[in-house]
């Protein structure tokens, strides 16, 4: 690649960052402030990352807005006011654009630029990055900010190309409004994006058919507008809130109640669960007791409570029965909603169980299951993503000896990293919120800031100590992967097929790729590694320092 190129045509920078979402923007800001030449390549035509692509009806953050923002700038915290407890996609996208403008970040971002390949050149200890437009860039550091949920999973249904209507994926929604009025709409999938979009689409469509494979546990968001006095109080106490977020388990300043669900009577549990249901939100039920993710008997108490709520809300008993989940609560992505189960009481909404009657094919006029045909004008795929490794595998990333990341991580159980930040054989490459970090089981903003700050501090250390190459040791990597699995193994997460396990992608090997030890403990581990001179990494002197030593 780079060896055959004219050096005059190759752009040279200190660091290349892939992706202009929350992690890419902050990484750019930190490196630029430290004096490193940095450029960001973004496939879309603007900043935003997941909030640029996920524009489907009802898209909303499931972390409270006061916690889902940058904390590195006190000025920014004071300037921006969130309108509601849970911010909608347009507001979050406006926030990201505001940040990009405030810190003048766009000048170092190249939009409509997709990274096709990145290869480590061992002769010069630099990364050669090739874009889809033929452009080539040489960088000392290669940093991926592609997110965990950016590789859309469009199922390969037979006949999709023959469909005469319109079809969309929630993760690649068009920028212009999709008009559902008077239309027969079919939505496939009832994960988070499906549960958010179904109530919104049902209000517009003439008919909505929900094709459900797996029913979901979901609890009310209880979204409200933010009171100005409340926002002022948050601002005045944000340093304390920030500290609690950073040392918490999930990046949200809440901790599980220090009690087993099995220690309370059924009536005590019911009262506690009822209060949590009325409170709503992501952690209200999950944190009601400290063993819901560990003991099957404890988990069943909250699972049955939610099932009882579904039976009460949904008026048709047959429909309600189809909506009852049977797996362990919380072991798939926790979901909060606004009137999701109530939507099935509408006359224009029909639930189709495609686990018992699978989808056979997409037809020119709609969709055919094992026992019926449905005429549709629009199909919405709410089928999620090839999570964690999928976004990285969309690029041909090659480390030492030309070995690709995909080859190294062949099969989910073979995914190996050190701290979820680096992987052996790929020097000077950093992954922001990568596999085996807390990532998607945390408040992503807290995890993003922690990773970005750790990586930028590391690169500063490399410069200050005249080091040119940093690479994770195989032994440290194996120990970290072993630790991640030991932490996950006692939990119920590994006993449920989910996208956490890669189960939503046909042919993808099963493997739990998230660090479950908690955001606070993880931060301490990473800090300890840095304080010990980046223990578990091998650091090599830069060419410049070697030359200087020879001269002296």
Secondary structure, 3 states (H helix, E strand, C coil): CHHHCCHHHCEEEEEEEECCCHHHHHHHHHHHHCCCCEEEECCCCCCCCHHHHCCCCCCECCCCCCCCCCCCCHHHHHHCCCCECCCEHHHHHHHHHHHHHHCCCHHHEECCCCEEEEEEECCCCEEEEEECCCCEEEEEEEEECCCCCCCECCCCCCCHHHCCCEEEEHHHCCCCCCCCECCEEEEECCCHHHHHHHHHHHCCECEEEEEECCCCCEEECCCCECCHHHHHHHHHCHHHHHHHHHHCCCCCCCCCCCCCHHHCCHHHHHHHHHHHHHHCCCCCCCCCCCCCCCCHHHHHHHHHHHHHHHHHHCCCHHHHHHCCCCCCCCCCCCEEECCCHHHHHCCCEEEEECCCCCEEEEECCEEEECCCEEECCEEEECCCECCCCHHHHCCEEECHHHCEHHHHCCCHHHCCCECCCECCCCCCEEECCCCCCCHHHCCHHHHHHHHHHHHHHHHHHHHHCCEEEEEECHHHHHHHHHHHHHHHHCCCHHHCCCHHHCCCCCCCCCCCCCCCCCHHHHHHHHHHHHHCCCCCEEEEECHHHHHHHHHC
